Amino acid sequence: MDYHLLFHRIPLLRLFILIVVGIFTGVELEQYNITNYLLFGGSCVLLLATFFIFIYRRNELWTGILLALTVILLTACYTNYSLVKNKPLHIPGSAIIRGYVAEPLQKKSKSFKTEIVIESYRCSNKIIRHKERILTYFAVDSCLPTLSVGDVLVFKNDLKRIAPPDNFWEFNYTEVMARKGIFHQQYMQKGNWCSINTKSEALSIQLAEIRKNLVNRLEKQGVEGQRLAFLSALLFGYKYELSAETKSAFATAGATHVLAVSGLHVGIVFIMIKYVLGILAFLNRYRWGQLIATLSLLWGYAALTGLPPSIFRASIMFSILAIGLELRRKVNVYNSLSFAAIVLLMIDPLTIFQLGFQFSFLAVAAIVYFQPIIAGVIQLPWKWLKSVTDLFAVTVAAQLGTFPLVLYYFHQFPVYFFLSNLIIVPLVGLFIWMTVILLISSGWSWLGTILGGFYDDLLKLFLKLIGFMEHLPHAVIRNFSFSHEQMLVAFLIIGCMAYFFYRKEYVWLKWSIALVFLLILGQQENSQRKYKGNYLVVGQNRTKVELGIITNGKHYLFSDSNEKKWVKRKWQSVTNYFQVEPVLFELKDSIEKQDLKSKNGMIHIGGMSVLYLDDLSRNGELQGELNVDWLVLPKRIKAEPKLFLERFKCNHLVAGKRWNRNDLKKWQKACQQRSIAFYNLSKLSGLCYSETTEALIRF
């Protein structure tokens, strides 16, 4: 690979970096209420200064600096505008809303979940156009008919804001949905909605109907169950019918990317299109005929998938490649990748916060840069193994570029990713070819039945292979996570290694090794954290309070809920932070262990005493005065604070979210008079306290 002046040959990469800086600047400035007028005015001043220096001073350095600052400010202005536009809109409470079903209904334990796009609402005999997507749950007993994508509904307004997480360590679903422009949710009960006999004419709905018809064709050919769900995900990114077990198997095998349509799928489709059009010789008579047909089919397939960031990026890259081949010019992959990213960010700057965007672009950039290096290191004497080594190099390069994100977001890493990809990636191309052949052959029932039966058996074998890889020993490293800082250090290591291969200067290799040691020390600090002193974690669970106590490398979790899996999932970030699995107890349990005693909400552990008091009558056995380190009151206690604190003496008092404002002020004042530390869960959104440092911790 020629590294000479590589960065200077890709000006769009420099522009992309400036745009990214501008987006993060705009997000940061939003909290200071800086208006777009001020940002736009500053951009105009910088642009005039740039023009003046370029014309009259001829100073290239200052011209470049001012032009870069102008791009950053303009991008920050556009990002600020997007954030303002992405705010929730108000609909009057008495309004009658009209909208259409945008996503297939998913069966949950107590409801059906989907998304509805609001088109308009009626209020005071006026019809007002309103465009907003909302999260919707249908009650199971609401006489739910067979609703499908595109069905138009009319319903009463009962919109509620999507609630933020109870505790700061929980997954912030509110923020994720806000990035998609979804701020409200509604629970549809019997009698407050009805379906009208019409379909939405939105383009997305028409494309969804085409996808549905193609999937129905496959089903008629004998492909069914999870095999059909896998093909729907493989070809169109339609993952709603995949079971949790199938998704887990692919994740453990390190092949989740197969279920999300991406550059791999677009590349295979592009090769298929070029091959088929190459057979049609009449198109070759016209210079642009094959190119127009290629781009039309390529973007037609991209539209069918719903144009996620990965498909949009890949479609732009392969479109540029097709144009370059027609013009017989060499295409710079980095410029193409940067151009695709810039277009996506100009459409919506907030796309940069989507996982699909981050994983897609980082994986492709790593493959383009590191794959030739890794393939060059693996030199085998057998030429027939070259395709295998190349595929191995692609797999390792993609994982190298994305593993910091995997550990940061998902807290696990697949061990056999290279093995699964060596087997699965070639099969993906085979499956896509066979799916197209099966769709074409559906016109002949006898041929389609034969091919469909064979194809279904092949898919059964494939899914069994995925299941086998899932159950290999130590198939996945779990509860191994990166903090935000560790993720940045990991990317710095990758960047230093890339620059070392570019410049061949050993100083960058030394920096990489130093950063690796820093990362190892940080991870060792994380793994040792569980042995350092005692920690008390107090979290809100709906209307109740849960306690987590970490001491001597053990995590004891006390809850009033008997839904163990649900509770542990809510505490997953705490588990990752302390690198220890919790042992779950109910607060009403009586426990007698060597290091733990608990009865009637009184917990003694690791030299620390905690009293969980939600009802005085429930704690009737607590007689006389009590001295505890921590007193946790999930709801207001009907007692005078002064008298109560004379009986229950404590060093720390935690008030739950079910307290009213006046009571909080009264109890806080009483605590201050007695030098008791007072913690309000309504403001803290969860509490994590280290007895070693005597300070609150956020992670």
C-alpha positions in Angstrom: 0.0 0.0 0.0 1.4 3.5 -0.9 1.3 5.6 2.2 3.0 8.6 0.5 1.1 11.8 1.3 -2.0 9.6 2.1 -3.7 12.2 4.3 -3.2 15.0 1.7 -4.9 12.9 -1.0 -8.1 12.7 0.9 -9.3 16.3 1.5 -12.8 15.1 2.2 -11.5 13.3 5.3 -10.2 16.6 6.6 -13.6 18.2 6.0 -15.3 15.2 7.7 -13.1 15.7 10.8 -14.0 19.4 10.9 -17.7 18.6 10.6 -17.5 16.1 13.5 -15.8 18.7 15.7 -18.6 21.2 14.7 -21.3 18.7 15.7 -19.9 18.0 19.1 -19.3 21.8 19.5 -23.0 22.4 18.7 -24.1 19.7 21.2 -22.0 21.2 23.9 -23.1 24.8 23.2 -26.8 23.9 23.3 -26.7 23.6 27.1 -25.5 27.3 27.3 -28.5 28.5 25.3 -26.3 30.1 22.6 -28.7 31.1 19.8 -28.2 30.1 16.1 -28.1 33.8 15.2 -25.0 34.3 17.3 -23.3 31.2 15.8 -24.3 32.1 12.2 -23.1 35.7 12.8 -19.8 34.4 14.0 -19.5 32.2 11.0 -20.1 35.1 8.6 -17.5 37.3 10.4 -15.0 34.4 10.1 -15.8 33.9 6.4 -15.3 37.6 5.7 -12.0 37.6 7.6 -10.9 34.5 5.6 -11.8 36.3 2.3 -9.9 39.4 3.4 -6.7 37.5 4.4 -6.8 35.4 1.2 -7.2 38.4 -1.1 -5.0 41.0 0.6 -2.5 39.1 2.7 -2.1 35.9 0.7 -1.4 34.0 4.0 -2.3 30.4 3.3 -1.8 29.3 7.0 -4.3 31.8 8.4 -6.6 31.3 5.5 -6.8 27.6 6.3 -7.2 28.1 10.0 -10.0 30.7 9.6 -11.8 28.5 7.0 -11.6 25.5 9.3 -13.1 27.6 12.1 -15.9 28.8 9.8 -16.8 25.2 8.9 -16.8 24.2 12.6 -19.1 27.1 13.5 -21.5 26.6 10.6 -21.8 22.9 11.5 -22.3 23.8 15.1 -25.1 26.2 14.0 -26.7 23.5 11.9 -26.4 21.0 14.8 -28.0 23.5 17.2 -30.9 24.0 14.7 -31.3 20.2 14.4 -31.5 19.9 18.2 -34.1 22.6 18.4 -36.1 21.1 15.6 -35.8 17.7 17.3 -37.8 18.9 20.3 -41.1 17.4 21.3 -44.2 19.2 20.0 -47.3 19.8 22.0 -50.7 18.3 21.0 -53.8 19.5 23.0 -55.2 17.0 25.4 -58.6 17.0 23.9 -57.3 16.3 20.3 -58.3 13.3 18.2 -55.2 12.0 16.4 -54.8 10.3 13.0 -51.7 8.3 12.1 -50.5 5.1 10.5 -48.6 2.0 11.8 -45.0 2.4 10.8 -43.5 -0.8 12.2 -44.7 -4.4 12.6 -46.3 -5.3 15.9 -44.0 -7.1 18.3 -45.5 -9.3 21.0 -44.4 -8.4 24.5 -45.4 -10.1 27.8 -48.4 -7.8 28.4 -48.8 -5.8 25.2 -48.1 -5.3 21.5 -45.4 -2.8 20.7 -45.1 -0.7 17.5 -44.4 2.8 16.3 -47.1 5.1 14.8 -46.5 8.1 12.6 -48.9 10.9 13.4 -50.2 12.7 10.3 -52.7 15.2 11.8 -55.0 15.8 14.7 -58.5 17.4 15.1 -59.0 20.0 17.8 -61.9 22.5 18.1 -63.2 21.4 14.7 -59.9 22.2 13.1 -57.6 19.7 11.4 -54.0 20.5 12.0 -51.2 18.8 10.2 -48.6 17.3 12.6 -45.7 15.0 11.8 -44.3 13.0 14.7 -43.4 9.4 15.4 -44.5 7.9 18.7 -43.9 4.7 20.5 -47.2 2.8 21.0 -48.3 -0.2 23.1 -51.6 -2.0 22.5 -53.2 -3.7 25.4 -53.6 -7.5 24.8 -57.3 -7.3 25.8 -58.1 -4.3 23.5 -59.8 -6.5 20.9 -56.7 -6.0 18.7 -57.5 -6.9 15.1 -54.8 -7.9 12.6 -52.9 -4.6 12.2 -50.2 -4.4 9.6 -47.8 -1.7 8.5 -49.5 1.1 6.8 -52.9 0.8 8.5 -54.4 4.1 9.4 -55.7 4.6 13.0 -57.7 7.3 14.8 -57.2 7.5 18.6 -57.7 9.8 21.6 -54.7 11.8 22.8 -53.1 10.1 25.8 -49.5 10.9 24.9 -46.9 10.8 27.7 -43.2 11.6 27.6 -40.9 8.6 27.5 -39.7 8.6 31.1 -35.9 8.8 31.7 -34.3 5.9 33.6 -34.8 5.7 37.3 -31.0 5.5 38.0 -28.1 7.1 36.3 -26.4 3.7 35.6 -29.3 2.3 33.6 -29.5 2.2 29.8 -30.9 5.6 28.8 -33.7 4.5 26.4 -35.1 8.0 26.5 -32.0 9.5 25.0 -31.8 6.8 22.3 -35.4 7.4 21.2 -34.8 11.2 21.3 -32.0 10.8 18.8 -34.5 9.1 16.5 -37.0 12.0 17.0 -39.3 9.9 19.3 -40.3 11.7 22.5 -43.8 10.4 23.3 -45.5 7.1 23.9 -49.1 6.0 24.3 -50.8 3.0 25.7 -53.8 2.0 23.6 -56.6 0.6 25.7 -59.9 -0.8 24.5 -62.3 1.9 23.3 -59.9 4.7 22.8 -58.8 3.8 19.2 -60.1 2.4 16.0 -58.8 1.4 12.6 -60.2 2.8 9.4 -60.2 0.8 6.2 -57.4 2.6 4.4 -53.7 2.4 3.9 -51.2 5.2 4.2 -49.7 6.3 0.8 -46.3 7.1 2.3 -43.3 5.9 0.3 -41.9 4.0 3.3 -45.1 2.0 3.6 -45.2 1.2 -0.1 -41.6 -0.1 0.2 -42.6 -2.1 3.3 -45.4 -3.7 1.3 -42.9 -4.8 -1.4 -40.7 -6.3 1.3 -43.6 -8.1 2.8 -44.6 -9.6 -0.6 -41.1 -10.8 -1.2 -41.0 -12.5 2.2 -44.4 -14.1 1.6 -43.1 -15.5 -1.7 -40.2 -17.2 0.2 -42.7 -18.6 2.7 -44.8 -20.1 0.0 -41.7 -21.9 -1.3 -41.4 -23.8 1.9 -39.0 -21.6 3.9 -40.5 -20.9 7.4 -39.9 -20.3 11.1 -36.6 -18.9 12.1 -35.1 -19.7 8.7 -37.5 -17.3 7.1 -36.8 -14.7 9.8 -33.1 -15.1 9.2 -33.5 -14.5 5.4 -35.7 -11.5 6.1 -33.0 -10.0 8.3 -30.2 -11.0 5.9 -31.8 -9.5 2.8 -33.8 -6.6 4.1 -32.7 -5.9 7.7 -36.1 -7.0 8.8 -35.3 -8.5 12.3 -38.7 -8.3 14.0 -39.4 -12.0 13.7 -36.1 -13.2 15.0 -36.3 -14.9 18.4 -34.1 -13.7 21.3 -32.4 -17.1 21.2 -31.4 -16.7 17.5 -30.1 -13.2 18.1 -28.1 -14.4 21.2 -26.6 -17.2 19.1 -25.4 -14.9 16.4 -24.0 -12.4 19.0 -22.1 -15.1 20.8 -20.7 -16.4 17.6 -19.5 -12.9 16.6 -21.7 -12.8 13.5 -24.4 -10.2 14.5 -23.3 -8.0 11.5 -24.8 -10.7 9.2 -28.3 -9.9 10.6 -27.9 -6.1 9.9 -27.7 -5.2 6.2 -24.4 -3.5 5.6 -21.6 -3.0 3.2 -21.1 -6.8 3.0 -24.6 -7.3 1.6 -24.5 -4.3 -0.7 -21.2 -5.5 -2.1 -22.6 -8.9 -2.8 -25.7 -7.3 -4.5 -23.4 -5.0 -6.5 -21.4 -8.0 -7.8 -24.6 -9.8 -8.7 -25.9 -6.7 -10.6 -22.6 -6.3 -12.5 -22.6 -10.0 -13.4 -26.2 -10.2 -14.6 -25.9 -6.9 -16.6 -22.6 -8.1 -18.1 -24.6 -11.0 -19.6 -27.0 -8.5 -21.2 -24.8 -7.5 -24.1 -27.3 -5.0 -25.6 -26.6 -2.7 -22.6 -22.9 -2.6 -23.6 -23.8 -0.8 -26.9 -24.6 2.3 -24.9 -21.9 3.9 -22.9 -24.0 4.9 -19.9 -26.7 2.2 -20.2 -25.1 -0.3 -17.9 -24.1 2.4 -15.4 -27.7 3.8 -15.2 -29.1 0.3 -14.8 -26.5 -0.6 -12.1 -27.1 2.5 -10.1 -30.9 2.2 -10.4 -30.9 -1.4 -9.2 -28.4 -0.7 -6.4 -30.3 2.2 -5.0 -33.6 0.3 -5.5 -32.3 -2.4 -3.2 -31.0 0.2 -0.8 -34.5 1.8 -0.6 -36.1 -1.6 0.1 -33.9 -1.9 3.2 -35.0 1.4 4.5 -31.7 3.2 3.9 -30.0 2.7 7.3 -26.6 4.5 7.6 -24.6 1.4 6.8 -26.6 0.8 3.5 -26.5 4.5 2.6 -22.7 4.6 3.1 -22.1 1.4 1.1 -24.5 2.5 -1.7 -22.6 5.8 -2.1 -19.3 4.0 -2.1 -20.3 1.4 -4.7 -22.0 4.2 -6.8 -18.7 6.1 -6.9 -16.9 2.8 -7.7 -19.3 2.2 -10.6 -18.8 5.7 -12.0 -15.0 5.4 -11.6 -15.0 2.1 -13.5 -17.0 3.7 -16.3 -14.6 6.6 -16.4 -11.7 4.2 -16.0 -10.4 6.2 -13.1 -9.0 5.0 -9.8 -11.4 5.6 -6.9 -9.9 6.7 -3.5 -11.8 4.7 -0.9 -11.1 7.1 1.9 -12.6 10.0 -0.1 -15.7 7.9 -0.9 -16.1 6.9 2.7 -15.7 10.5 3.9 -18.1 11.7 1.2 -20.8 9.2 2.3 -20.3 10.2 6.0 -20.5 14.0 5.1 -23.8 13.5 3.2 -25.4 11.6 6.0 -24.3 14.2 8.6 -25.6 17.0 6.4 -29.0 15.3 6.3 -29.0 14.9 10.0 -26.0 15.8 12.2 -27.4 13.7 15.1 -26.8 10.5 13.0 -23.3 10.5 14.4 -24.7 9.3 17.7 -26.3 6.2 16.2 -24.6 2.9 16.8 -25.1 1.8 13.2 -23.3 4.9 11.9 -20.3 4.4 14.3 -19.9 0.7 13.7 -20.3 0.9 10.0 -17.8 3.6 9.2 -15.2 2.4 11.7 -15.4 -1.1 10.4 -14.9 -0.1 6.8 -12.1 2.3 7.6 -10.3 -0.4 9.6 -10.7 -2.9 6.8 -9.4 -0.6 4.1 -6.4 0.4 6.2 -5.4 -2.7 8.2 -6.5 -5.5 5.9 -3.5 -5.2 3.5 -1.1 -5.0 6.5 -2.5 -8.1 8.2 -2.7 -10.0 4.9 0.9 -9.0 4.2 2.0 -10.4 7.5 0.3 -13.8 6.9 2.4 -15.2 4.0 1.6 -18.9 3.4 3.3 -21.0 0.7 0.0 -22.4 -0.6 -1.7 -20.0 -3.0 -5.0 -21.7 -2.8 -5.2 -20.5 0.9 -4.9 -16.9 -0.1 -8.6 -16.3 -0.2 -8.9 -17.7 3.3 -6.1 -15.6 4.7 -7.6 -12.5 3.0 -11.0 -13.2 4.6 -9.3 -13.7 7.9 -7.5 -10.4 7.5 -10.8 -8.6 6.8 -12.4 -10.1 9.9 -9.5 -9.2 12.2 -9.3 -5.7 10.7 -13.0 -5.1 11.3 -12.8 -6.3 14.9 -9.7 -4.2 15.5 -11.6 -1.1 14.4 -14.7 -1.7 16.4 -13.8 -3.7 19.5 -13.6 -0.5 21.8 -17.2 0.2 20.9 -18.2 -3.4 21.4 -16.8 -3.4 24.9 -18.1 0.0 25.7 -21.7 -0.6 24.6 -22.2 -4.4 24.9 -19.7 -5.4 27.7 -18.8 -8.6 26.0 -16.5 -9.9 23.2 -16.9 -13.0 21.0 -13.8 -15.2 21.2 -14.4 -17.2 18.0 -15.3 -14.3 15.7 -12.5 -15.2 13.2 -13.7 -18.8 13.0 -17.4 -17.9 12.6 -16.7 -15.3 9.9 -14.5 -17.6 7.9 -17.5 -19.9 7.6 -20.4 -17.5 7.7 -19.3 -14.7 5.4 -18.9 -17.0 2.3 -22.3 -18.6 3.1 -23.9 -15.1 3.2 -23.0 -14.6 -0.5 -24.4 -18.1 -1.3 -27.6 -17.4 0.6 -28.2 -14.1 -1.1 -27.7 -15.7 -4.6 -30.0 -18.6 -3.7 -32.7 -16.3 -2.3 -32.7 -14.3 -5.6 -32.9 -17.6 -7.6 -35.7 -18.8 -5.3 -37.7 -15.6 -5.8 -37.3 -15.8 -9.6 -38.3 -19.5 -9.6 -41.5 -18.8 -7.6 -43.2 -18.4 -10.9 -42.8 -22.1 -11.5 -44.4 -23.8 -8.5 -42.7 -27.2 -9.1 -39.3 -25.7 -9.4 -39.8 -23.4 -6.5 -41.0 -26.3 -4.3 -37.9 -28.3 -5.0 -35.5 -25.4 -4.5 -37.4 -24.2 -1.4 -37.2 -27.5 0.3 -33.5 -27.9 -0.4 -32.9 -24.3 0.7 -34.9 -24.7 4.0 -32.8 -27.8 4.9 -29.6 -25.9 4.2 -30.7 -23.0 6.4 -31.6 -25.5 9.2 -28.0 -26.8 9.0 -26.6 -23.3 9.0 -28.6 -22.3 12.2 -27.4 -25.5 13.9 -23.9 -24.5 13.0 -24.4 -21.1 14.7 -25.9 -22.9 17.7 -22.8 -25.2 17.9 -20.5 -22.1 17.8 -22.6 -20.5 20.6 -22.0 -23.5 22.9 -18.2 -23.8 22.3 -16.3 -23.4 25.6 -15.6 -19.8 26.5 -17.3 -18.6 23.3 -17.8 -15.1 24.7 -16.1 -13.0 27.3 -18.8 -11.5 29.4 -18.9 -8.6 31.9 -15.7 -7.2 30.4 -16.3 -3.5 29.7 -14.6 -0.3 28.8 -15.4 3.0 30.5 -15.7 6.1 28.3 -12.0 7.0 29.0 -10.8 3.5 28.3 -12.6 3.5 25.0 -10.9 6.7 24.0 -7.5 5.3 25.1 -8.2 2.1 23.0 -8.9 4.3 19.9 -5.7 6.3 20.6 -3.8 3.0 20.5 -5.3 2.0 17.2 -4.5 5.5 15.8 -0.9 5.3 17.0 -0.5 1.9 15.4 -2.0 3.1 12.2 0.3 6.1 12.1 3.3 3.8 12.9 2.5 1.8 9.8 2.1 5.0 7.8 5.3 6.8 8.8 7.4 3.8 9.9 8.6 5.9 12.9 9.2 3.8 16.0 8.2 6.6 18.3 4.5 5.9 17.5 5.0 2.2 18.3 6.4 3.3 21.7 3.4 5.5 22.2 1.1 2.5 21.4 2.9 0.2 23.9 2.8 2.9 26.6 -1.0 3.4 26.0 -1.5 -0.4 26.1 0.1 -0.5 29.5 -2.1 2.4 30.6 -5.2 0.5 29.4 -4.1 -2.7 31.2 -3.5 -0.7 34.5 -6.9 0.9 34.1 -8.6 -2.5 33.6 -6.6 -4.0 36.5 -7.9 -1.1 38.6 -11.4 -1.9 37.6 -11.0 -5.6 38.4 -9.5 -4.7 41.8 -12.2 -2.2 42.6 -14.5 -4.8 44.1 -12.0 -5.6 46.8 -11.4 -2.0 48.0 -13.6 -1.2 50.9 -17.4 -1.2 51.1 -19.8 0.4 48.6 -23.5 1.1 49.1 -25.6 1.5 45.9 -29.2 2.7 46.3 -31.4 2.6 43.2 -35.0 3.3 42.4 -37.1 0.5 40.9 -40.4 2.0 39.7 -42.0 2.9 43.0 -39.7 1.0 45.3 -36.0 1.2 46.3 -33.3 -1.4 45.9 -30.1 -1.8 47.7 -26.8 -3.1 46.4 -23.9 -3.7 48.8 -20.4 -4.5 47.4 -17.9 -5.8 49.9 -14.9 -8.2 49.8 -15.4 -9.0 46.1 -19.1 -9.9 46.6 -22.2 -8.1 45.4 -25.4 -8.5 47.4 -28.5 -7.1 45.8 -31.7 -6.6 47.9 -35.0 -6.0 46.2 -38.8 -6.2 46.8 -39.3 -7.5 43.2 -39.3 -11.2 42.5 -38.5 -10.7 38.8 -34.8 -11.6 39.2 -33.8 -11.4 35.5 -35.4 -8.0 35.1 -33.7 -6.6 38.3 -30.3 -8.0 37.3 -30.7 -6.4 33.8 -31.4 -3.0 35.4 -28.2 -3.4 37.5 -26.0 -4.6 34.6 -23.9 -1.4 34.6 -23.2 -1.7 38.3 -22.2 -5.3 37.7 -19.8 -4.2 34.9 -18.4 -1.4 37.0 -17.5 -3.6 40.0 -16.7 -6.7 37.8 -18.8 -9.0 40.0 -22.1 -10.8 39.6 -24.8 -10.0 42.2 -26.5 -12.4 44.6 -30.1 -11.5 44.7 -32.2 -11.5 47.9 -35.6 -10.2 48.8 -35.7 -7.5 51.5 -38.2 -9.5 53.5 -35.9 -12.5 53.7 -34.2 -13.5 57.0 -30.6 -14.3 56.2 -28.0 -15.7 58.6 -24.5 -16.0 57.0 -21.0 -15.6 58.2 -20.6 -12.2 56.5 -24.3 -11.2 56.1 -27.2 -10.9 58.5 -30.6 -9.5 57.4 -34.0 -9.4 59.1 -37.0 -7.0 58.8 -35.0 -4.6 56.6 -32.0 -4.4 59.0 -28.8 -5.5 57.1 -25.4 -6.0 58.8 -22.6 -6.6 56.3 -18.8 -5.9 56.1 -18.9 -3.7 59.3 -21.7 -1.6 57.8 -25.3 -1.5 59.0 -28.2 -0.5 56.7 -31.9 -0.1 57.7 -34.5 -0.2 54.9 -37.7 1.3 56.5 -40.7 1.6 54.2 -43.4 1.1 56.9 -43.2 1.3 60.6 -45.8 -1.4 61.1 -43.8 -3.8 59.0 -40.8 -3.3 61.2 -42.5 -4.0 64.5 -39.7 -6.1 65.9 -37.3 -3.1 65.8 -37.6 -2.0 69.4 -36.0 0.9 71.2 -33.3 3.2 69.9 -31.2 2.0 66.9 -27.8 3.2 65.7 -27.2 2.5 62.0 -24.8 3.8 59.4 -27.5 4.1 56.7 -31.2 4.8 56.9 -33.1 4.3 53.7 -36.7 5.6 53.5 -38.3 4.8 50.1 -41.4 6.8 51.0 -42.5 9.4 53.5 -42.7 8.2 57.1 -45.7 9.6 59.1 -43.6 10.8 62.0 -42.1 14.0 63.2 -38.5 14.2 61.9 -37.0 15.3 65.2 -38.6 12.5 67.3 -37.9 9.9 64.5 -34.2 10.8 64.3 -33.9 10.6 68.0 -35.0 6.9 67.9 -33.3 5.9 64.6 -29.8 7.5 64.8 -27.8 7.3 61.6 -24.9 8.9 59.7 -26.6 8.9 56.3 -30.3 9.2 55.3 -31.6 8.4 51.8 -35.1 9.7 50.7 -36.8 7.9 47.8 -38.6 9.5 44.9 -42.1 9.2 46.5 -41.5 12.1 48.9 -43.3 15.5 48.4 -41.3 18.7 48.2 -42.4 20.1 51.6 -41.4 16.9 53.5 -38.1 16.8 51.8 -37.3 20.3 53.0 -38.4 19.5 56.5 -36.4 16.3 56.8 -33.3 17.8 55.1 -33.4 20.6 57.7 -33.7 18.1 60.5 -30.7 16.1 59.2 -28.6 19.3 58.8 -29.2 20.1 62.5 -27.9 16.7 63.5 -25.0 16.6 61.0 -26.6 13.7 59.1 -25.8 13.5 55.4 -29.1 13.7 53.4 -29.5 12.2 49.9 -32.5 12.9 47.7 -32.9 10.2 45.0 -35.2 12.5 43.0 -32.2 14.7 42.3 -29.4 12.1 42.3 -31.1 9.5 40.1 -29.5 6.7 42.1 -26.7 6.7 44.6 -23.3 5.0 44.8 -21.3 5.7 47.9 -17.7 4.6 48.7 -17.0 4.2 52.4 -13.2 4.2 51.6 -13.2 7.7 50.0 -16.5 8.8 51.7 -17.7 10.2 48.4 -20.4 9.6 45.8 -19.4 7.9 42.6 -20.8 8.2 39.1 -20.0 5.8 36.3 
